[in-house]
Amino acid sequence: MTLRRRTLLAGFAASAAAPALAQSLDGSTMGIAPDAGDQSAALQEALLRAAGEGRPLFLPAGTYLATNLLFPSDVLVEGVPGATVLAASAADPVARISGNTDITLRGIAFNNGAGGPNDGRRGLLEIEASDRITLEDCSFSGSPSNGLLVRDAAAAITRCHFSGHAQAGIFSMDSRGLRVSGCVVTDCGNGGILIWSADQRRDGSIITGNSIARIDWKGGGDGQNGNGINVFRSSEVIVADNHITDCAFSAVRLNATRDCQVSGNVCINSGEVAIFSEFGFSGSVIANNVIDGAATGISITNLDSGGQVAVCSGNIVRNITATSAVNPETRGVGLYAEAETVISGNTVTGVQGFGIVAGWGPFRRNVVVTGNTVSSVTYGIGVSVVDERPSGPVAVTNNQVSGAASGGIVGMRWDELVEPDLAANASRYAQVTVAGNQVAG
């Protein structure tokens, strides 16, 4: 009988894996007992032994009560996904990784158990000042604070579930770069995934392929809570190909960031602005996203605070409401930008307000609106023509506008409509170019 090459290779792989499995330490043989009171001391001893001997630690199914465990470097801890639970035995984190490297946790569930930390900047698991940390197929549930806290550390977080946390699923401060992929984050009180920095700095995190849903804003405020993904002062962050639904404020919110990309995301039913780049940002690329349901689709704003330099292209924006239930100041706009921004190749439809707006009062400088398709809106494209102080040029060219009930391309002075036909009368306004557009009823 001839052995197939694939069969032979599979046999080699199985033979190689078998000794590694046999070398694992089994928690059940080391005095660790599920459902039997606090196991912190026995678990800590097992972790130290596993690291010291260079052997994986296996924890069988069951719930193990613990608090303030410290994971040493060079350790792999593996459980039965969904069945091996580390639960808080007091009002502190279940476990911490601090100043260590090369740690992998696989198939471990963390929950609040008898407590968990209730400080808003703590987590069931905390990772600090550490590198090469890997979390795979883990879950985090019910924290009175955050599910996972990362501070000044690098970690790969893959296929993990976060649900029912009072604050956020993942809260990262001053990270060394996270890779968050294939995770599910649901039903959190104030945020989904937070990538924050104390000061504007390079972060380099990549947040991709995750599913985020039902993020509330129990902490209140006007946008610091209630976001699916919130990047604050952290630069060079990529937010791509995520599915984000039912966030009280924004699906993705960039605040005071530099050189961040938001692309390929599906954003459904956002309570305020679906994708927001605001307050002192620079270098935002917002491209190829699908937005369905929000009070504003995409907002690129706050030139008065330094917000400038962006590209907004290839997005689909639809079903934009006239107002926001969580922020009455937000008005129905598909796409909005103020300074050094190109708005091109977008499709905007179904807006109870403006399809596209360039500028607010004098905060309009170097905006290009070109090659967009706008339909079924109240107004097609609005341009700020306030002349109280000089503003930069704006060009509205080669767009298609149809079904604009109250005006195709119009001029605005703050909230006031002052030019109902800007296409015909652009020469009246300094630095305004309107050309090559098609406007149909």
Secondary structure by P-SEA (a helix, b strand, c coil): ccccaaaaaaaaaaaaaaaaaaacccccccccccccccaaaaaaaaaaaaaaacbbbbbcbbbbbbcccccccbbbbbccccccccccccccccbbbccccbbbbcbbbbccccccccccccccbbbccccbbbbccbbbcccccccbbbccbbbbbcbbbbcccccccbbbccccbbbbcbbbbcccccccccccccccccccccccbbbbccccccccccccccccbbbcccccccccbbbbcccccccbbbcccccccccbbbbcccccccbbbccccccccccbbbbccccccccccccccccbbbbbcbbbbcccccccccccccccccbbbcccccccbbbbccccccccccccccccccccccbbbbccccccbbbbbcccbbbbbbbbcbbbbcccccccccccccccccccccccccccccccccccccccc
